[in-house]
Amino acid sequence: MTKAQLRRELKRKRAALSPEERRRWSRRICALVEASPVFRQARTVFLFASFGTEVDTFPLLGRALLSGKRVALPRTLLSEKRLVFHRIFTLGELVPGAYGIPEPPPGNPVVPCQEADLVLVPGLAFDREGFRLGYGGGFYDRILREIRAPRVGLAFSFQLLERVPREEHDLPVDGVVTEKGWFWVRPPAPPAGTVSPVPRGQ
C-alpha cells in the first residue's frame, strides 16, 4: 500500500469512530501520558492542539498548564515549510492557524527545541520501529531532527502498525501511546504500564 493509500485508509478509520469512542479513548491516552514518569519529570513539554478526528489532546493540555509545566505548541510557517514552538499560558489564547489547526499567537515566546524535555507528536500511523506516517507536509520530519528529548506519538491502537512506508530521511519516534498502553521503541526508562514490543512475526 502506498503512503497516499494508507493515509486515506487511516483517515477513514479514524472518521468512523463514534464521538463517544474518540472521547473515551482520548481520555485514556491522556491519562496514560499524565501518569508516566517521563511526563511527570518533564518541565518543558512540546505538545500539539488536536484537530478533527485526532486524539483529543485538550484534556492533557489543560492539566499540563495547571500543573505548572512550561507548555509549547507549534505554529506552522507555510512560507518557510517549518514549525516553530511557542509557549502558551492558557487554552483561550489559541487561534486558528494553517489548515485551521489551533496554534499559539505569533507574539507568544518562542521555545527553542533544545529546551524540550518531552515532545508529543501527531500522526496518521506509527510502526513498531517508531517510524511515523504524517500528513504529507514534512513539517514534523524537519523539526524532529532538531529535538533531542524523547519523542512520543499519540494515536489510537489501530494506527499502530507493523510497518509504515519510510524513506531514508525519516526519523523515528521513541515511543507511542494508544488507549491500550505505552509502546516504547527506545525507552528513556521503563514506565509503569509499558506494552512490551511484539516479536516479529506475531
C-alpha positions as CSV (number, residue, x, y, z in Angstrom):
1,M,0.0,0.0,0.0
2,T,1.4,3.4,-0.9
3,K,1.6,6.3,1.6
4,A,-1.3,8.0,-0.1
5,Q,-3.5,4.9,0.1
6,L,-2.5,4.3,3.7
7,R,-3.3,7.9,4.6
8,R,-6.8,7.6,3.0
9,E,-7.5,4.3,4.8
10,L,-6.4,5.6,8.3
11,K,-8.4,8.8,7.9
12,R,-11.4,6.7,7.0
13,K,-10.9,4.5,10.1
14,R,-10.5,7.5,12.3
15,A,-13.6,9.2,11.0
16,A,-15.6,6.0,11.6
17,L,-15.0,6.3,15.4
18,S,-18.1,7.4,17.2
19,P,-17.8,10.6,19.2
20,E,-18.0,8.6,22.5
21,E,-15.3,6.2,21.4
22,R,-13.0,9.0,20.4
23,R,-13.7,10.8,23.7
24,R,-13.2,7.7,25.8
25,W,-10.0,6.5,24.1
26,S,-8.6,10.0,24.1
27,R,-9.2,10.4,27.8
28,R,-7.4,7.1,28.4
29,I,-4.4,8.1,26.2
30,C,-4.1,11.4,28.1
31,A,-4.3,9.7,31.4
32,L,-1.6,7.2,30.5
33,V,0.7,10.1,29.4
34,E,0.0,12.1,32.5
35,A,0.7,9.2,34.8
36,S,4.0,8.3,33.2
37,P,7.4,9.2,34.8
38,V,8.7,10.7,31.5
39,F,5.8,13.3,31.6
40,R,5.8,13.9,35.3
41,Q,9.5,14.6,35.3
42,A,9.3,16.9,32.2
43,R,9.4,20.6,33.0
44,T,9.1,21.8,29.3
45,V,6.6,19.8,27.2
46,F,6.1,20.3,23.4
47,L,2.5,19.3,22.7
48,F,0.0,19.8,19.9
49,A,-3.6,21.1,19.8
50,S,-5.7,18.3,18.3
51,F,-7.7,18.9,15.2
52,G,-10.5,17.0,13.5
53,T,-10.5,13.3,14.4
54,E,-7.1,13.2,16.1
55,V,-6.6,12.0,19.6
56,D,-8.1,14.8,21.7
57,T,-5.2,16.5,23.5
58,F,-7.1,19.3,25.2
59,P,-7.6,17.5,28.5
60,L,-3.8,16.9,28.7
61,L,-3.0,20.4,27.6
62,G,-5.2,21.8,30.4
63,R,-3.8,19.6,33.1
64,A,-0.2,20.3,32.0
65,L,-0.8,24.0,32.3
66,L,-2.5,23.6,35.7
67,S,0.4,21.6,37.0
68,G,2.8,24.4,36.2
69,K,4.6,22.9,33.2
70,R,6.0,25.1,30.5
71,V,3.9,24.1,27.6
72,A,4.7,24.9,24.0
73,L,2.7,24.3,20.8
74,P,3.7,24.5,17.2
75,R,2.9,27.4,14.8
76,T,3.1,26.4,11.1
77,L,5.1,28.7,8.9
78,L,3.8,27.7,5.5
79,S,6.1,30.0,3.6
80,E,9.2,28.5,5.3
81,K,7.7,25.0,5.5
82,R,8.6,24.6,9.1
83,L,7.2,24.6,12.6
84,V,8.1,26.9,15.5
85,F,7.1,26.1,19.0
86,H,5.7,29.0,21.1
87,R,4.8,28.9,24.8
88,I,1.1,29.0,25.8
89,F,-0.3,30.2,29.1
90,T,-4.0,29.4,28.6
91,L,-6.0,27.5,26.1
92,G,-8.1,30.5,25.5
93,E,-5.3,32.3,23.6
94,L,-5.1,29.7,20.8
95,V,-6.0,31.0,17.4
96,P,-6.8,29.2,14.1
97,G,-3.6,28.8,12.1
98,A,-2.6,27.0,8.9
99,Y,-5.2,24.4,7.9
100,G,-7.4,25.7,10.7
101,I,-5.3,24.0,13.4
102,P,-5.4,25.8,16.7
103,E,-2.0,27.4,17.5
104,P,-0.3,30.0,19.7
105,P,-0.5,33.6,18.7
106,P,2.8,34.8,16.9
107,G,3.6,37.2,19.8
108,N,4.0,34.4,22.4
109,P,7.6,33.5,23.4
110,V,9.4,31.1,21.2
111,V,10.8,28.0,23.0
112,P,14.0,26.6,21.4
113,C,13.9,22.9,20.5
114,Q,16.9,22.1,22.8
115,E,14.8,23.2,25.8
116,A,12.2,20.5,25.4
117,D,12.1,17.7,27.9
118,L,9.4,15.7,26.1
119,V,7.8,16.0,22.7
120,L,4.3,14.6,21.9
121,V,3.5,14.4,18.2
122,P,0.5,13.6,16.0
123,G,0.5,11.2,13.1
124,L,-1.8,9.1,10.9
125,A,0.2,5.9,11.7
126,F,3.3,4.7,13.6
127,D,5.0,1.4,13.4
128,R,6.9,-0.9,15.8
129,E,10.2,0.6,14.9
130,G,8.9,4.1,15.7
131,F,8.6,5.3,12.1
132,R,5.7,7.8,11.6
133,L,3.3,8.4,8.7
134,G,2.3,12.1,8.8
135,Y,0.0,14.2,6.7
136,G,2.5,14.7,3.9
137,G,3.8,18.2,4.5
138,G,7.1,17.1,6.2
139,F,6.8,19.7,8.9
140,Y,7.3,17.3,11.8
141,D,10.0,15.4,9.9
142,R,12.1,18.5,9.8
143,I,11.6,19.7,13.4
144,L,12.2,16.3,15.0
145,R,15.7,16.4,13.7
146,E,16.4,19.4,16.0
147,I,15.0,17.7,19.1
148,R,17.0,15.5,21.5
149,A,14.2,15.0,24.1
150,P,12.1,11.8,24.0
151,R,9.7,11.9,21.0
152,V,6.4,10.2,21.6
153,G,3.5,9.7,19.2
154,L,-0.2,9.8,20.3
155,A,-2.5,7.6,18.3
156,F,-5.4,5.1,18.6
157,S,-4.4,1.5,18.7
158,F,-5.5,0.8,15.0
159,Q,-2.9,3.4,14.0
160,L,0.0,1.4,15.4
161,L,1.1,-0.9,12.5
162,E,3.8,-3.4,12.0
163,R,5.4,-1.2,9.4
164,V,4.7,2.1,7.6
165,P,6.3,3.2,4.3
166,R,9.5,5.0,5.0
167,E,12.3,6.9,3.3
168,E,16.0,7.5,4.2
169,H,15.4,10.9,5.7
170,D,12.5,9.7,8.0
171,L,13.3,9.9,11.7
172,P,11.5,7.5,14.1
173,V,9.8,8.5,17.4
174,D,10.9,6.8,20.6
175,G,7.5,5.5,21.7
176,V,3.8,5.6,21.0
177,V,0.9,5.9,23.4
178,T,-2.5,4.4,22.5
179,E,-5.6,3.7,24.6
180,K,-4.1,0.2,25.2
181,G,-0.9,1.5,26.8
182,W,2.6,2.6,26.1
183,F,4.7,1.1,23.3
184,W,8.4,2.0,23.7
185,V,10.9,1.6,20.9
186,R,13.7,3.3,22.8
187,P,12.6,3.9,26.4
188,P,14.3,6.6,28.5
189,A,13.2,4.5,31.5
190,P,10.6,1.7,31.6
191,P,7.4,3.4,32.9
192,A,4.6,1.5,34.6
193,G,2.1,0.2,32.1
194,T,4.6,-0.2,29.2
195,V,3.4,-2.5,26.5
196,S,6.2,-4.9,25.6
197,P,7.2,-4.9,21.9
198,V,5.6,-7.7,19.9
199,P,8.2,-10.1,18.4
200,R,8.4,-10.0,14.7
201,G,6.0,-12.5,13.0
202,Q,3.4,-12.3,15.7
